[in-house]
């Protein structure tokens, strides 16, 4: 393995250790994503649970941000070995224009969702708001209203965080592209 590929592999392994449920526990490099959770999942993919998905997303986002690359949706869904991810990252770092196009597309989607998702969720949660209006008790009214506001605020916060991440990723890829051009 060449030195730059080795550096990428080591960087990815470092991110993996930071994100996984049990840092520094033994793992199999051929199916390291399965070891993001404890116990490890069968096969090459992470456990199909909320906790497993959350760790996987945190890992993939950290790899993309730190290495200034952008994976396609298909690549997100594939099971990888550590060497496969390192080779893919090296190929993507060599062609930052492709990553920049993909990151711009993701930013556009995130900007659309930033307003669309909170509106959709607030409409979905309308029965709670109606319950707050028609309830007889002020305690019930206040509780339901707070529940509605908290739910809509949480969706809004997630949407804003996605936009912030997408902008940061684009900026990192642009920095990489600029450094390769000089």
C-alpha positions as CSV (number, residue, x, y, z in Angstrom):
1,X,0.0,0.0,0.0
2,X,1.4,3.4,-1.0
3,X,2.1,6.0,1.6
4,X,-0.8,8.4,0.8
5,X,-3.2,5.4,0.7
6,X,-1.7,4.2,4.0
7,X,-2.3,7.7,5.5
8,X,-5.9,7.6,4.3
9,X,-6.4,4.1,5.8
10,X,-4.9,5.3,9.1
11,X,-7.1,8.4,9.1
12,X,-10.2,6.3,8.4
13,X,-9.2,3.8,11.1
14,X,-8.8,6.7,13.6
15,X,-12.2,8.1,12.8
16,X,-13.6,4.6,13.2
17,X,-12.1,4.2,16.6
18,X,-13.6,7.6,17.7
19,X,-17.1,6.8,16.5
20,X,-17.5,3.1,17.4
21,X,-19.4,2.0,20.4
22,X,-16.3,0.2,22.0
23,X,-13.1,2.0,21.0
24,X,-9.9,0.0,20.6
25,X,-11.7,-3.3,20.7
26,X,-10.5,-5.9,18.2
27,X,-12.2,-5.8,14.7
28,X,-11.9,-7.4,11.3
29,X,-10.7,-4.9,8.7
30,X,-12.6,-6.7,5.9
31,X,-15.9,-5.9,7.6
32,X,-15.0,-3.1,10.0
33,X,-18.3,-1.3,9.6
34,X,-20.1,-4.1,11.3
35,X,-17.9,-3.4,14.4
36,X,-19.3,0.2,14.8
37,X,-21.7,-1.4,17.3
38,X,-21.3,-4.0,20.0
39,X,-21.8,-6.8,19.4
40,X,-20.8,-6.5,15.8
41,X,-23.5,-7.1,13.1
42,X,-23.3,-10.1,10.8
43,X,-21.8,-9.3,7.4
44,X,-20.1,-6.2,6.3
45,X,-22.7,-3.6,7.3
46,X,-23.5,-2.0,10.6
47,X,-26.4,-3.3,12.7
48,X,-29.8,-2.3,11.3
49,X,-30.9,-0.4,14.4
50,X,-31.3,3.3,15.3
51,X,-28.1,3.2,17.3
52,X,-26.2,1.4,14.5
53,X,-27.5,3.8,11.8
54,X,-26.6,6.8,14.0
55,X,-23.0,5.6,14.4
56,X,-22.8,4.8,10.7
57,X,-24.0,8.2,9.7
58,X,-21.6,9.9,12.2
59,X,-18.7,7.8,10.8
60,X,-19.5,8.5,7.2
61,X,-20.0,12.2,7.8
62,X,-16.7,12.4,9.7
63,X,-14.8,10.6,6.9
64,X,-16.3,12.9,4.3
65,X,-15.6,16.0,6.3
66,X,-12.0,15.1,7.4
67,X,-10.9,13.7,4.0
68,X,-12.8,16.3,1.9
69,X,-14.7,13.8,-0.2
70,X,-18.3,13.1,-0.9
71,X,-19.8,9.6,-1.2
72,X,-22.7,8.8,-3.5
73,X,-25.9,7.3,-2.0
74,X,-25.0,4.0,-3.5
75,X,-21.6,4.0,-1.8
76,X,-23.3,4.8,1.5
77,X,-25.5,1.7,1.1
78,X,-22.6,-0.6,0.3
79,X,-20.7,-2.7,2.9
80,X,-17.0,-1.9,2.8
81,X,-13.8,-3.3,4.2
82,X,-11.2,-0.8,5.6
83,X,-8.9,-1.1,2.5
84,X,-11.9,-0.7,0.2
85,X,-12.9,2.6,1.9
86,X,-9.3,3.8,1.8
87,X,-9.0,3.0,-1.9
88,X,-12.3,4.7,-2.7
89,X,-11.3,7.8,-0.6
90,X,-8.0,8.0,-2.5
91,X,-9.9,7.9,-5.9
92,X,-12.3,10.5,-4.7
93,X,-9.6,12.8,-3.4
94,X,-7.9,12.6,-6.8
95,X,-11.1,14.0,-8.5
96,X,-12.4,16.7,-6.2
97,X,-14.6,18.2,-8.9
98,X,-16.9,15.2,-8.8
99,X,-17.2,15.5,-5.1
100,X,-17.9,19.2,-5.3
101,X,-20.7,18.6,-7.7
102,X,-22.2,16.0,-5.4
103,X,-21.8,18.2,-2.4
104,X,-23.5,21.1,-4.1
105,X,-26.4,18.9,-5.0
106,X,-26.6,17.7,-1.4
107,X,-26.6,21.3,-0.2
108,X,-29.4,22.2,-2.6
109,X,-31.4,19.3,-1.2
110,X,-30.6,20.3,2.4
111,X,-31.7,23.9,1.7
112,X,-35.0,22.6,0.3
113,X,-35.5,20.4,3.3
114,X,-34.7,23.1,5.7
115,X,-38.0,24.8,5.1
116,X,-40.0,21.8,3.8
117,X,-39.4,19.3,6.6
118,X,-40.4,21.6,9.5
119,X,-43.6,22.7,7.6
120,X,-44.5,19.1,6.8
121,X,-43.8,18.0,10.3
122,X,-45.8,20.8,11.8
123,X,-48.8,19.8,9.6
124,X,-48.4,16.2,10.6
125,X,-48.4,17.3,14.3
126,X,-51.5,19.4,13.8
127,X,-53.7,17.0,15.9
128,X,-51.6,17.8,18.9
129,X,-52.0,21.5,18.3
130,X,-55.7,21.1,17.9
131,X,-55.8,19.1,21.1
132,X,-54.0,22.0,22.8
133,X,-56.7,24.4,21.6
134,X,-59.7,22.3,22.5
135,X,-58.4,21.0,25.9
136,X,-60.3,22.2,29.0
137,X,-57.3,22.1,31.3
138,X,-54.6,24.7,31.1
139,X,-52.1,22.0,32.1
140,X,-53.1,19.8,29.2
141,X,-53.1,22.8,26.8
142,X,-49.6,23.9,27.9
143,X,-48.2,20.4,27.7
144,X,-49.6,19.7,24.2
145,X,-48.4,23.1,23.0
146,X,-44.9,22.5,24.4
147,X,-44.8,19.1,22.8
148,X,-45.8,20.5,19.4
149,X,-43.2,23.3,19.6
150,X,-40.5,20.9,20.8
151,X,-41.1,18.5,18.0
152,X,-41.2,21.1,15.3
153,X,-38.1,22.8,16.8
154,X,-36.2,19.5,16.8
155,X,-37.0,18.8,13.1
156,X,-35.9,22.4,12.3
157,X,-32.7,22.0,14.3
158,X,-31.9,18.8,12.4
159,X,-32.6,20.5,9.1
160,X,-30.3,23.4,10.0
161,X,-27.6,21.1,11.1
162,X,-27.7,19.3,7.8
163,X,-27.4,22.6,5.9
164,X,-24.4,23.6,8.1
165,X,-22.7,20.2,7.5
166,X,-23.3,20.4,3.7
167,X,-21.8,23.9,3.6
168,X,-18.8,22.7,5.6
169,X,-18.3,19.7,3.4
170,X,-18.4,21.9,0.3
171,X,-15.9,24.2,1.8
172,X,-13.5,21.4,2.6
173,X,-13.7,20.0,-0.9
174,X,-13.1,23.4,-2.4
175,X,-10.0,23.7,-0.2
176,X,-8.8,20.3,-1.5
177,X,-9.4,21.3,-5.1
178,X,-7.5,24.5,-4.6
179,X,-4.6,22.8,-3.1
180,X,-4.4,20.2,-5.9
181,X,-4.6,23.0,-8.6
182,X,-1.5,24.8,-7.2
